[in-house]
Amino acid sequence: MSRSKPFGFGRIPGRPRNTRVGVLTVTIPLVYSTCLGGDGADCGKGIAADGAGSRRRHRVDLLHQFPHQKTQLAGQKDAKLVYHDWKPALSADAAGQENNGGVKTKMSITRQVLLAALVCCLVVAPSAFGGVIVFSGSDAGADAPGAGSIAAATAFNTAASLIGPGSIINFESPLVATNSPQSQTIALNADGSVNGGSIDIRNTPWASCSAALCGGNTTAGGTQWLDVAGGTAQFTFALPIQYFGAYFGGLQGNIVGQETITFSDGSSETVDIPVLNGGFAFVGFTDAGASITAVTVDGLNDIVSIDDVRYGQSGSAVPEPASVVLFGSVVLFGLIARMRRKSL
């Protein structure tokens, strides 16, 4: 889009008074255009410009201000962010004198960088800062994890990987299945253990009880799981952790009440396990930067299976997203300052 307009004598910043300007041809290529508000049908339908099709705008305007949009949106006042990058091309005047003064924009590159930074912040913000974020999905009546549970586990794994590396406990060999719940502490690995008043490692189903009601293995190719026959199971870690998640089976919260996961990150935290009439669920949480030494699963009077426990230790050498965002912000503002100096 371009427009030519003759100029006479006038004042141009930085140029002698009454500088001869000549003919100014402004070429304005569209760089970015999007909609704020409205629905998908409102977006990407054209450039917000005046009736002559030649006005550039460097601000958020209302679509009802632009004549060519009135019919389409029927007077709706949805906001549209319109952004052009432009450089005027000057031609020689009638006397053959070339005007090299020009008009220079100071905002185009800066705005592009700011827009990219905003998008990045929106993407990483949920995992970049501390606080408990819960991931939960369930499959009512299922004898194994289904779409709901697996989706929650996948989302949890993605978020956890941004915080730091982790480990998985699948209760397979060398752990030994006893199929005899009792009060005991079971050493799981070098990182930690689990204790409870009625727990065991199991590899055979409860008699006359389906997996939907009494739980079972969730490890691909595996046969064993942690069995909690009523009461609690407390996982204790030698080194503090900052995220935890697992598959839970045989959930019957509709009978026993609200089953929970509790821990302390300096404050007492409670995560609810889905209330089901039998079935499986995945429940996990991230708490970036926390130092959690114990996680307690309370199955009340239910028989619950726990399998594929994944956790990540605190103090990982991998930078936390919050640190990355802070570093990126410093670099961003440095680049903006540099570009502004160059544009002067």
ABEGO torsion letter per residue (X at the ends): XBBBBBBBBBBBBGBBBGBBAEBBBBBBBBABBBBBEEBAAABGAEBBBBAAGABBBBBBBBAAABAAAAAAAGGBBBBBBBBBBBBBBBBBBAAGBBBAAEBBBAAAAAAAAAAAAAAAAAAAAAAABBEBBBBBBBBBGBABBBAAAAAAAAAAAAAAAAAEBBBBBAGBOABBBAGBBBBBBBBABAABBBBBABBBBBABBBBGBBAAAAEEBABBGBABBBBBBEEBBBBBBABBBABBBBBBBGBBAAAAEBBBBBBBAGBBBBBBBBBBBEEBBBBBBBBBGBBBABBBBBAEABBBBBBGBBBBBBGBABBBAAAAAAAAAAAAAAAAAAAAAAAX
